[in-house]
Amino acid sequence: METTELIDILSRGEDSRHQFKEDFNNPDALAGEMVAFCNTAGGQLFIGVRDDGAVRGLSGANVARLNQLIANVASQGVVPAINPQTQNVAHPSGMVLVVTIADGINKPYMDKNGVIWVKSGADKRRATSREEIQRLFQQAGLVHADETPVQGLGAGDVDLPYFEAFFQNQFGQATADQNLPLPQLLSNMNLVNSERLNIAGALLFAKTPQYHLPAFIVKAVAFVGSQIEDERYLDSRDISGKLADVFQQTLGFLRANTRAVQGEQGFNSQGSAEIPSIVWEELVVNALIHRDYFVSAPVRVLVFSDRVEIISPGHLPNNLTIENIKAGNSNIRNPILASFAAKLLPYRGLGSGLLRTLRAYPAIELVDDRKGNLFKAIVARPKVVSRDGLIPLDEARTA
């Protein structure tokens, strides 16, 4: 880091990625800061800097002492141990020690007292809620939401004819030929944990999964105009049922509330969809399979006059970014659901679906909202063209 870059960072003040400290003498306090960065996207500590960004500076002896303290805390005060990088950067007001701490790959990290710290703005706080701690384990691949048992749902709640038809279609055998009781068969297929259907088993095969999982639905609304504040709407549905049914009903809602374009076809022709079907298929299946099921919230499908928004609970997992998912990278958040989705839905799980979607219809904006803990796909709708020119979208929707 050059001095000019240091001055620029200090001028912007503290945030969740940059923390200023005059000095460290307490190993536990330093461990807490390191743990918080490891659990929350990483960041940098600037030691020798006051809270307001003014540089106090460090002596050579203090730099040597702090480097030793950092090494000791990183190896003994943080669990699991980490490897921060340090750099001594000259400033007109004195030396600043910059400590770079990477986003951890073995979350959750904790201090030697077992406290899990996370960043909260420029400060840190204890992680206390069950969902928050679960998500940290999830990021490390140690736990998956779709394997969580659902209270009150057992093998008797499975839609047996539906499950038997699926089994016969996939394996070419009847369930009765397995000589196994249904609970054991479901357990062998990773659909039952602790004698209860897990979230994957419930969403895939339960008769009425949303009775016990009421938040895991799709809330779909088609508005007259382009603002969510508009109380006027054309259609509104709470879509529930088995995952395959939710997928089909959501596609039906989107097709019913978007236009068919005539183009060069005759007046009496049905026309073609304004947006290719592959767009809806890929975005909806991704929303259902890759959403964060530790978050008790529905998938939202919002149709506006100028765009469609498909909003999934949970930001991109681990180190995925918009750029690398556009390059075909993928990370499976719900492996059980993903394995069955390939058999029940148009899903391959290879990271190629989004590439095909963007090739078919490039006017899609992807938003990874980490602060709001959601992922949003915004599909721009084409303008309607008439013989007299462009028709305002609001008028086209209501014509």
N, C-alpha and C positions, 0 to 999 in steps of 0.2 A: 504494500500500500504506500503510495506517495503522500507527501505532506499536503499537497493540494486536495487530494481525495479525502484525507482525514479532516481537513478544515471544512470541506463541503458537507460531510456526514454530520459533524458536530453542529454545524449551523442549522441543520434541519431538526435537531432535537431527538429525544428518545422516542422509540416506538417498539413494536413487538419483536423487531429483529436487531435493535441496537440499544444497549443498556450502558449508561455512564456510571462509573464508580470512582470515588477519590482514591480509595485504597481497600484492601482486604486484609484482615488479620484473623477473622473467624472462619475456620475451615467449613463449618456447617453452613454459614451464609453463602460462601462460594459454591458449595455443592448444590444448594438450592437453586442458584442461578443457572448452573450448568444443566441440572436435571430439567428445569423448565424449558431451556432452549432445545435440549434433545427431544423432549416430548412434543414440541410445538414448532416444527419447521426449521429449527436451527437459528443461529444468529451470532452476534459479536458483542463481546464485553470490551469497553474502553476504560482501562484503569489509569487513573491519574487525571480524571475529568470530573468536574462538579456536575450536579444535576442540571444546571442551566447551560451546560456545554462549554463553560470556561475551563481552560486547561490549567491545572495546578502543577502538573509535571511530577516526574519521579526521579529520584537519585539513582545512580548506578547500583548502590547497595539494595535499594528497594526493588529495582527490576530483577536482580538476582534472587532476592528473597521470594518475590511473587512467582517467578518461574518455578522455583522449587515447590512452593505451596500449591500451585496449579497442577504440577505433575503428581504430587501426593494425593490431592483431592480427586483427580480424575481416575486414579487407579484404586484408591481405597475408600473414597467417600461417595462415589457414584456407583450404583449397581444397575446393570452390569457396567464394567469399566469402560471408559471412553478415551479417545485420543485427540484432545483439542490441539490446535495449532496456535503458536504465539509469534508475535512480531513486534519489535521495538521500532516505533515510528517517531521521528523527530518533529517537533512543533516549535514555533518561535518562543512559546512559553515553557517549554520543557519536554521531556520524553513521555510518550504515551505507550502503554503496553496494550496491544490489541490481541484479544483472545477470540479465535474463530471456533465455534462449536457447530458441528454438522447436525443436520436433522437425523435423529437416531433411527437405526433399522431394527433395533431390538426392543421396541417399546413394550410395556411402559418402563421407563427409567425411574429410579427412586434414590433417595439419599440413604445413608447407612442406617437411619432410624426407620426406614420403610415408608417414608412420606413421598407420595407422587406429586410433583410440582408441574404446573403448566403455566404458560404465559397468559396474561390477561391484560391486553394493551401493552403498555411499557412495563407493567409490574408483573409479578408472579403470584399465583395462588395455589392452594392445595386442590387437587382433583378429588372431589368427594362424591359426586353423583355416580350411581351405578352405570348409567348409560355412557358417561364420559370415560370411565375406567374400562368399560367393555370395548369402546371404540379404540382405545390405545392397544389393548390386547389384539383387537381385530387387525390393526395396522401391522402388527408384528406377525400376523398369520397364525396366532396361537388359539384364536377362537373365531368362529363364524356365526353370524346371527341366524342363518338359516338352519343351523343344527340345534337351536335353543328349544327345549321342550315347551309345549303349550299347555298351560294348566287347564284341566278339564276335557282334553281331547285325547281319546285313545283309539285303538284299532276298531272299536265298534262304531266310530264316527266316520269311517271311510265309506265313500260311495262305492259299494262293492261291485255292482255291475260295471261301473266306469273303470275301476281299477282292474277288474278281470279282463275287460276288453283291451285295455292298454297292455297288460302283461302278455296276453295272447298275441297281440300284434307285434310286440317287440321281441319276444323270446320264442314264439311259435309253439308255446305250451300253455296248458291251462294251469291256473293256480292250484287246482285240486290235484294235479299230477306231481306237485312238489313234495307231498307228504309232510308238510310243515304247517303248524298253526299260523293263522294270519299274523299275529303279533311278531312271531319269529321271522316270517317272510319279510314283513315291513322293516324289521330291525336289520336284516341282512342287506336290505336295499338302502340303508341309512335314512329311513323315513321315520324311525321311532327312536327316541332316547328316553331312558328311565321309564319305560312302559307307557310313554306318552308320545303322541305325534309331535314331531318337531315342526318348526315354522315351514320348512320345505314340504314335509308330508301333508300338513294341513292345507297349505295354499294349493298344492297340486291335486290332492285326492279327497279331502274332506267334503262332506255333503254341503255344509254351510260354514266355510272357514271364517267368514267375517263376523259370525256370531261371537266367536272368541277372540278374533283379531279385527276389531271394528275399524282400526285406523288404516289397515292395509287394503284400501280400495282406491279407485280412481274417481276423483271429483272432476267432472267435465262440464264446462260452461261455454256456450257460444254467445258472445255479446253482439249487440247491434253495431256499436262503434269500435273505436280503437283504444278506449280507456277502461281499466278494470273498475274504476269508480262509477262507471255508468250502470245504473240500476236496471236498465232495459236489457233483456237478453232474449235470444231466439230459442235456446234449448238449454236445459240443465239436467244433469243426471249424476247420481251416485252409482257407479258401476262396481258390482261385487260378484262373488262367485269363485269358482275354481280359476286358477291362473290362465288356463287356455281360454276359458269363457270370457274373462276380463279382457284379454288381448283382443278377441274377436269383436266384442261389444265396443271397445274403445276405437278400433278401426272403423266400425260402423258409424260411430258418432262423428268421427273426423270426415268420413266420406259424405255423410248426410249434411254436414254443415260447411262444406267447401264446395266450390263450383265445378261444373263441367264446362269446358271451353270448346266452342264450336270450331275455331280456327278456320281452315279452308273447307270444312265439311259442309254438307248441305244443311238447310234450315231444319229439316225434320230428323237429322241424325242426333244420336245421344250425346255426341261430343266426347272429349277425353278429359280426364281429371286435370285440374289446374296444377296439381303437384303430383309427381309420380307415386304410385302405391308403395314402392320400395322405401320411400322416405318415411311414411307412416309406420310401415312394418318394422323397420330397423330402429327408429327412435322409440316406439312404444315397447318393443321387446327389450331394448336396453334399459328403459325406465323401470320395467317390471323385474328384470333379472338382476340388474346391477345397483339398484337403489340400496340404501342403508336401512336394513330392517331392525337395527337398534334404535332408530328414530321413529317414534309413534306418530306418523303423519302420512297422509295420502299422497299419491302421485296426482299432480294437477295437470289437466289439459285445458288450455284456455284458447278459444278461437276468437280472434278479433277481426275487424274488417280488413286490416292490412298485414296481419301476421298470425301465426299460431305458436303458442308457447307450451312446451312439455317440460314440466318441472319435477325433478326427482329429489326426494330427501337424501341428503348426504352428498358432500363434495367428492371429487375424484379420490380414489383410495391411494394411500402410500405416496409414492413420488410421481404418479402419473400427472401429466399436464395436458392442456389442450393441444399443444404442439406435437407431443409424442403419440397421443391417441389418433391424431390426424395422419401420423406416419405409420399407423397400423399396430402400435403397441397396445397391450391390454393387461388387465390385472383382475382376476376373478375374485370378487368380494364374497359371493355366495356360491361355493363350488357345488353343493348338492343341487340347488335350483338350476345352475348352469348345465349340469350333466343331464338333467331330465328335460331341460328346455330344448336341447338339440333333438329330442324325440317328439316333443309336443308342439313346438313353435318353429317358425323360420329363423333359427338361431344356430350359428356355427361355432361361436366362441373363439374365433381365430383373429379377431381384431380387424377383419376385412370388410365387415358390413358397413361401417361408417365410411370407409373409402369408397365403396360402391355408391353409397347414398350421396356423398358430396360430388361424385362424378355425375350422377344423374340429375342433381339439383344443387348447384353450388351456393345458392342464396340462403345459407343456414349459418347462424351465429351460435357458437357454443360458449357458455359462460360457466366457469368453475368458481362458484361463490363460497369460499372457505369461511368467511366471516358468518354468512347466513346459513352455512352447512347445507347447501343444495347445489344441484347441477341443472342447468337450464339449456334447452335447445330452442332457439327462436327461428322459425321458418317464415321467411318473408313471402307474402302472397302476391302473385302477379296482379298488375292493374288490369281492369276489364276494358277491352277495346270495343267500341261500337262503330257504326258507319259514320257517326258524327264526331268521333274522337274518343277520348278517355272519359269513362263514367266514374264519378267519385265512388270510392269503395263503399261508403255508407249507403249510397243510393243503390248500388248493385246488390248489396246484401238484402235490401228490403223490397227490391223491385218485384 
